[in-house]
Amino acid sequence: ICVALELGLSNEGLARMSVASHTMIRSCTPLFVLMASLILGLEVLSFRIFVIVALISTGTLLCSIGRAPSHIVTDQDSSSALSSRASMTAQNRTQLTGVLLTISSGFAAGMRWGLTQLLTQVRGAKPQLLVATTLPIAAFTLSLFAAII
């Protein structure tokens, strides 16, 4: 189910935002993997892990600094500016929805990685058997998700 959620939410988020923004948010997937491993008890938070997460977050932050706003209104009359602002509000809502979908996709990816590690390393499941049993469920769930949207 996590595979289907990751793919479906990521694709839907990409449809609602720019590729650059989507890529920046998806680059935070290691943070979600770490969160999932902490939640599932696979990792213990240490100073070293904290530094790694801080470096990843800082790198993502540096990628987003300096991004020019695309909604600057210049030399337009007031009625045109009002309609432009209304359009920007609708675009902002759409982009916010895309950001939330992409973040949810990252969390689903983190849970997928964490659950896979839990099943293969802790419980001793065979990777081939794991793929063979989860792939049909993922395909069905993704098809259902696609039919709904």
N, C-alpha and C positions, 0 to 999 in steps of 0.2 A: 504494500500500500504506500510505503514511503517513496518508492521509486516513481509510482504514478503521480503522487502528489508533487514530488520534486519537478518532474517533467511538465506536468500540466500547469502548475503555478508559475514556473519559470517562463514558459511560452506565453502564458496569458499576461504576465508582467511585462515581458518584452514587447508585446503588442501595444502596451499603454505608455511606454517610456522610451527614451533614446537608448541606442545601443551602448553608448559610452556610460551612461548612468547605470544601466543594467550590468555591464561588465564590472564597474566599480563595486557594486553591491555584491555581485557573485564572487568577487575576489575575497570577500569576508567569509567564505564557506569554511575555512579552517577554524574560525572563531566558533561557528556553529557546531563543528565536529568536536571541538574541545568542550563546549557546553554540554553536548550530548554525552560525551564520555564521562564528564563529571557527574551528570545526572544519573547515569547508569552504573556509576561506581567503578569505571574502568581506569580512571586516572585520579590521582590525588593532586590537588592544587599545590604547587610549590613556587618558590621564587623564580626558578628557571622557566617554568611554564608561564608565569606571569610576565616575564620579560619577553618571551616569544610572542605572546598575545599582544603586548604593548607595541612591539615592533611591527606586527602585522597591521594593527589598528592605525599606527602612525603612518605607515606606508600608504594605506588606503586614504587617510586624511590628506596626505600630501598630493595624492592624485586628484583630489577634488578641489583643492585650493586653486584659485585663479580661473575658475570656470566662469566665463562671461555670461551674464544674464541675457536671455534671448527675448525678453519682453519689455525692453526699454521703449517708451513712447516719446516721440520727438515731433515737435511742430505740427500737431494735429489740432483740429478744432475740438471743442468740448464734447459734442455729441459723438464724434468719432472716437475720442479718447474713452468715453463711457462704454461704448460698445466693445472697444478693444479691451477694457478692463474686465467686462463681463466674460469675454472670450478667454482672457487669461485665467479667470477664476475657474471656468470649466476645464481648461487645460491643466491647471494646478491640481484640481480634484482627480482628473484622469491620471496624472503623473503620480500623485500620492497613492492612488489605488495600485498603480504599477509597482511602486516602491514597496508597499505592504505585501503584495503578492510575491515579489522577488525575495523579500526577507523571509516570508513564510516558506518559500521554496528552499532557501538556504537552511532553515531549521529542519525541514524534512530531509534534506541531504545529510545534515549532521546526524540526525536520528538513524538514517539508513546506514551510514558508516559505523556508528556506534553499535547498532543492533547486529550488523554483520560481524563486527569484531567479537561481540559477545557470543554469538552463535558459533563462530569458527574457532576462536581461541579458548574461550572459557568452557563452552559446552561440547567442543570437539566435533562439530558438524563438518561434513565433507563439503568443500566449496562447490563441486559439481552437483551434488545432491541439492544443495541450497539453491543454486541457480535453477535447477530443473523444477523445484517445487514452488519457488517464488515468482518465476517469470510468467506463468499463466495467470496468476493472481494479479500481477502488475499490469499485464496486457488487458485483462478484463476491467480493472479499475480505471486505467487510463482511457479505455474506450468509453466507459460510462461517464467519466469526467468530460471527455470531448463531446459526447452526445448532449450533455446538460448545457455546456457553454456553447 
